[in-house]
Amino acid sequence: MHGNFNNHESSEHSKHGKQRGWHHHVEESEYRGHGRDHGGWGRHRHEEFEHSEHGEGRHHTSWNLVEEEGHRRGGRRERIERGMLRYLLLDALHHGPKHGYEIIKWLEEQTYGRYAPSPGTVYPTLQLLEDQGLLLAQRVDEKSIYRLSESGEKDLDSRADFIRDFWERNGHPIPSPAMQLEAEFVYEDLQDLQRTVAKGIRMTKDPQSLLSFRQALERCKNEIRHVLTSGAVPLQTSQEKPQRGPQLPPRELEAAIARLFAVEDEALRQTTIRAKEQGLPSIQIAPLQGKLLQVLARASQARKILEIGALAGYSGIWLARALPEDGRLITLEIDITHAEVVRESFRLAQVDDRAEVRVGPALETLPQIAAEGPFDLIFIDADKGGYPQYLEWALKLARPGSIIVADNCVLGGDGLEDVHKPVNSPTGIRAYNQRVSHDKALCSIALPIGSGMTVAVVLNKEEQE
Ligand SMILES: C[S@@+](CC[C@H](N)C(=O)[O-])C[C@H]1O[C@@H](n2cnc3c(N)ncnc32)[C@H](O)[C@@H]1O
């Protein structure tokens, strides 16, 4: 029940309280017993409900006769919905035969004093239940001892939810005032958190941010579980230093890094704009990845670079710009239309003196360029099913110290799981990762950048473990 605690809903209810149904008022009390809205203590709204003719009409007249209310006890009280006392009486007798006063005491004790119905409401209700055949009464020493009849058990069963909720609220000791106050704060924080998350969900347009919300909530739940089991807040591990300042979700973080480290110039921007205009898909690498390729090319002092999968030449431009004047980039492209766009891109970016595109299926072109190797850096970014074969070729065309990079290798984790799937699995990415991560001739890592890049360095014999 997530209602506005301050709403007084009598008018709403009386609007519906018509025909043969009857309604109750909604009662709000400043309450320090256990509240249902919270599942704990706090301000508690007792919401009563309308019974229609489709409900339990057979009780209507008799219920109206009975006023039920718990006593106020030491500032704590439990009030129950009108008409529900009968089920508490039935429940008391379900736990053994009792006379009227014993029932009152039993309820008072079991609720730790929260609820003690008055004799003035209990005795008429017992009489009513007996008349309805739900109780059996036996006179012993001037007192009636009651026990449940079979139909009484059934009637009680029909309200099992109410009974369960009642005991969840009331069947445990009352916490100290200090505990109650702290608990109020916890509930307020919880509601605040719920509002914040709901607002975040409404405002965000990025699925990655939603994933980050879930991860943050998971961390919070884990910490609370830890407190529950060990009674203490978990120690921060060295990787989980207290966080300072706003935390950006991964995509925004990449964009922020790119703004600082990988700013596109006009030639690069125009490359993607022209590619779009020509109807090419926007599946080029991100600026951050382009810069990473440049860093790797520079680190390996690359003079010859091979790329498999050119599209419009965007990544090719990043790579070609990391080459010395006499360096060479060969990029392979199956689609002749794409290849034409690539040529124009290289010309406009003024790297056409060192970068060229070769047209055809890569597996046919690769054997033809074997004589032009070895290549210092090889970037694989074509059809994903071909990755394992491209890796074979990359290893043939590389030298010790060469770097082999492949794009789209993490795919939100899909590229990493189930690495034992056959090498010709649909994407080939898992097989690729399996191979580069285990091959002794390679030192490799997958990076969660873009949709994930795997970087591998070819080792010489002495370097291999
Ligand atoms: C993801 S795009 C390349 C993006 C490019 N590396 C960039 O970041 O700017 C993949 C390209 O590989 C090409 N391709 C697909 N299968 C190929 C194959 N068997 N041989 C060569 N190129 C292929 C596609 O036509 C497409 O242009």
The ligand as an SDF file (V2000), in Angstrom:
LIG
                    3D

 27 29  0  0  0  0  0  0  0  0999 V2000
   32.2330   -2.0310  -38.6110 C   0  0  0  0  0  0  0  0  0  0  0  0
   32.5070   -1.5760  -40.2060 S   0  0  0  0  0  0  0  0  0  0  0  0
   34.1380   -0.9640  -40.1570 C   0  0  0  0  0  0  0  0  0  0  0  0
   34.2220    0.3470  -39.4280 C   0  0  0  0  0  0  0  0  0  0  0  0
   35.5620    1.0370  -39.5850 C   0  0  0  0  0  0  0  0  0  0  0  0
   36.6380    0.2100  -39.1070 N   0  0  0  0  0  0  0  0  0  0  0  0
   35.5480    2.3070  -38.7580 C   0  0  0  0  0  0  0  0  0  0  0  0
   35.5980    2.2260  -37.5680 O   0  0  0  0  0  0  0  0  0  0  0  0
   35.4720    3.3890  -39.3690 O   0  0  0  0  0  0  0  0  0  0  0  0
   32.7540   -3.1210  -41.0370 C   0  0  0  0  0  0  0  0  0  0  0  0
   33.1020   -2.9990  -42.4940 C   0  0  0  0  0  0  0  0  0  0  0  0
   33.6140   -4.2690  -42.8760 O   0  0  0  0  0  0  0  0  0  0  0  0
   33.1600   -4.5580  -44.1730 C   0  0  0  0  0  0  0  0  0  0  0  0
   33.1790   -6.0260  -44.3610 N   0  0  0  0  0  0  0  0  0  0  0  0
   32.2780   -6.9190  -43.9650 C   0  0  0  0  0  0  0  0  0  0  0  0
   32.6530   -8.1710  -44.3070 N   0  0  0  0  0  0  0  0  0  0  0  0
   33.8310   -8.0470  -44.9430 C   0  0  0  0  0  0  0  0  0  0  0  0
   34.7020   -8.9640  -45.5460 C   0  0  0  0  0  0  0  0  0  0  0  0
   34.4560  -10.2800  -45.5700 N   0  0  0  0  0  0  0  0  0  0  0  0
   35.8300   -8.4920  -46.1090 N   0  0  0  0  0  0  0  0  0  0  0  0
   36.0960   -7.1700  -46.0700 C   0  0  0  0  0  0  0  0  0  0  0  0
   35.2940   -6.2540  -45.5300 N   0  0  0  0  0  0  0  0  0  0  0  0
   34.1740   -6.6800  -44.9770 C   0  0  0  0  0  0  0  0  0  0  0  0
   31.7630   -3.9750  -44.2050 C   0  0  0  0  0  0  0  0  0  0  0  0
   31.3500   -3.7320  -45.5440 O   0  0  0  0  0  0  0  0  0  0  0  0
   31.9300   -2.7120  -43.3940 C   0  0  0  0  0  0  0  0  0  0  0  0
   32.2160   -1.6200  -44.2140 O   0  0  0  0  0  0  0  0  0  0  0  0
  1  2  1  0
  2  3  1  0
  2 10  1  0
  3  4  1  0
  4  5  1  0
  5  6  1  0
  5  7  1  0
  7  8  2  0
  7  9  1  0
 10 11  1  0
 11 12  1  0
 11 26  1  0
 12 13  1  0
 13 14  1  0
 13 24  1  0
 14 15  1  0
 14 23  1  0
 15 16  2  0
 16 17  1  0
 17 18  1  0
 17 23  2  0
 18 19  1  0
 18 20  2  0
 20 21  1  0
 21 22  2  0
 22 23  1  0
 24 25  1  0
 24 26  1  0
 26 27  1  0
M  CHG  2   2   1   9  -1
M  END
$$$$
